[in-house]
Structure formats: structure tokens, C-alpha cells
Amino acid sequence: MFQSKIAGMGYYVPKNVYTNNDLTRFMDTSDEWIQERTGIKERRYADRLEETTTTMAVEAAKIAIERAKTTAQEIDFIIFATLSPDYYFPGCGVLLQREMGMKEIGALDIRNQCSGFVYALSIADQFIKTGMYKNILVVGSEKQSFAMDYSTRGRSVSVIFGDGAGAVVVQPTTEEGKGILSTHLHADGADAEKLALYYPGASAGKWLENKPNWPDKELGDIFMTPEMLEDGSVTAHMDGQAVFKKAVVKFPEVIAEALQKNNLQTGDIDMLIPHQANLRISQYVQKTLGLSDDQVFNNIQKYGNTTAASVPIALCEAWEQGKIKDGDLVCLAAFGAGFTWGSALIRW
Ligand code: COA
């Protein structure tokens, strides 16, 4: 068995900054409301035409690959996490492969929303451990701004989310006790609809059945209809309070699980990188675990919630700021739609 490590990281955020005050041009909201409930001050939005989930991922991947002292040609597997792919299918993994001129390696897309990166890292870890691959590119990237409702109707969701990408290269290490110590993945589909983007989707027929303009045909025509566009079913739906309540239980639980597995205590954590869901959630988790301010990294204030990109962006930024050093114990933890959640414990 091999042990795996993160050999290089990179992130990319678009240039366009939208402050909370900027959003008041589109909806009835305020800087005070958004900051008080979420901690967010501003977020980045990708260029509507020039940038996609894949192009942002490519920028992050280039940096990660260079820092890992490897090349795009040497990457032997791609794992791409996103809930906002360029196309309904195929996934972004193959698009990134094409853009970066990589070999005919495998490309896996995963759909685990805010915990997508932690799931992706766990998959990479298994492939490295068994010796199947030696240089895996793991990406989390999101262009969420294209599918949000920026009217007052959608304000409780749209103010939270932002765009960006993060990437890491995972390689084997021979350094004893270093690298990814363990990963822990969970899901509970009971509340799948509490944080979801319903359509386009294959359950649309059920939704449309009782609508006046139900397309009365034997086949087809229910993938997306004008009614869905009108009533907001093609933008994300979130029961914010249900998400909050579950997240503040599952974050500490899955972090404790990782520590217990490795016979470690919360006090041993040098840096916790929580998925940047909401600053209030991170603060609640910090308090529950009794961690100090310098043991927890937050950057949601600048970027909002970038879903699958949030953990790798935060990890990379913390490292660039010198907050992660050789030998540190780093814990990644995420929770999101599904619900799905997970953690990874890494000895740097
Ligand atoms: N600006 C101003 N007012 C807003 C608003 C906005 N952007 N969004 C909602 N409101 C209003 C609501 O319409 C409601 O008004 P009413 O009392 O007149 O009906 C009021 O604020 C309270 O709404 P509510 O949805 O009950 O607020 P909340 O206290 O639950 O906060 C969230 C909403 C979304 C900030 C909060 O539930 C939350 O943080 N949940 C977790 C979300 C999360 O982390 N998601 C990512 C998961 S990975």
C-alpha cells in the first residue's frame, strides 16, 4: 500500500467582484442582512461569455500541476467535482483534459455538491494507495452565477453563492506518517430536496402533470418547459434553516470521526479548512470543537460559497498565506446538498 499526499495546489477566482451593495441593484436586500446571516461581504462572478466551469478549472489546474513539479502530460487520472458543469453531459473532466492537451487518461466527474472535493480527494487517495495511479488531478470548480435567480424571489439563495475553482495534484509519498491519513464520507438522502436544483431533470413529468400546459404527447418535451423557467424551478432551491441545523451537527461529527480513527484530539488540529458554506456555520463548528481562531481558516467573506471549489480554494489560500506548514495536521471538512458530508485528515 502506498500513502498519498497533496503535491501541489492552485486556485482561480474571476476578476468580477460583486459586493453585497452591488446586489441591491437587482433585489431587495442589504449589506447588513447578508453579512449578519452569512458573513459574506463580496463574491466573484465569472465572465458571462468567456469563462466557464472548465476554463476556471484549467487556470487552477495549471498552477497545481506546476507546483507539483509535474506536467499536464504526466497526469494519469482526472477527478472533477462540480454541480455547475458546462454541459448537462459530457462532464467537465473530458473538457479539461482536451483544453490541457492531456493524454487519453481516465476522467471521472462526480456530483457531490459542497462535499464534492472531499469525495474526489478520497477517491484519489484510494487510487494512489492501491498503486493504480501516480499523478491524479483533483478539481473543484463552479460557475454558479449563470443559474441563480437574482431577483428578490431568489435572494435567500443567490446572495450566498459565488464562482471559482481550486485544484490539487495527488501523488504517492514515501515519507512515513505524512500525507492523507484518512478520509470519511457520508450521505443521507432523506432530505435530498431541501437543497436542490430540480430541473432540467428526469422527474419533470411528475411536476408538470398537474400544470395547465402539460405537454400531452406520448414522448419527449418535458425536459424543460416555459413554466419551469417562470416559476423558478430551474434555479437552486434551499431550505436554509434545515441545511443550517444538519450542517452544525454533521461537521463536528465527521471531524471527530477522523480524529478518533487516528487517535488524535481536536487540540492536535493545526488548521481546519471547513467548506465555506456560511461563516455562522463555521463559527458554530469552531465553538463546538473548542478551536481557536488561528486553527480555523475562513475566506467566505471574499468569495461567498463556491460549493465544490470552496475547500481547495481555502486550502490553497491558507497555504499561500503561510498558515499551513510542514508537519501540520490539516483537517478538511465539508457538508452540502444530498445531504452529503465528509472529512479528510492530512499530515502536511
Ligand atoms: N436579503 C434580505 N432579506 C432576505 C434575504 C436577503 N438576501 N433572504 C431572505 N430574506 C428575508 C426572508 O424573506 C425573510 O423575510 P420575512 O421574515 O419577511 O418572511 C427573512 O429574511 C428571514 O428569512 P429566513 O429564510 O428565515 O432567514 P434565515 O435566518 O434562515 O437565514 C439563511 C437564511 C439562508 C442565511 C440561513 O438559513 C442559512 O445560512 N442557512 C444555511 C445555508 C447554507 O449554508 N447553505 C449552503 C449549504 S452548503
Boltz pocket constraint, residues with backbone or C-beta under 6 A from the ligand:
constraints:
  - pocket:
      binder: B
      contacts: [[A, 28], [A, 29], [A, 30], [A, 33], [A, 34], [A, 37], [A, 38], [A, 114], [A, 155], [A, 156], [A, 157], [A, 159], [A, 160], [A, 239], [A, 240], [A, 241], [A, 243], [A, 244], [A, 277], [A, 278], [A, 281], [A, 305], [A, 335], [A, 336], [A, 337]]
      max_distance: 6.0
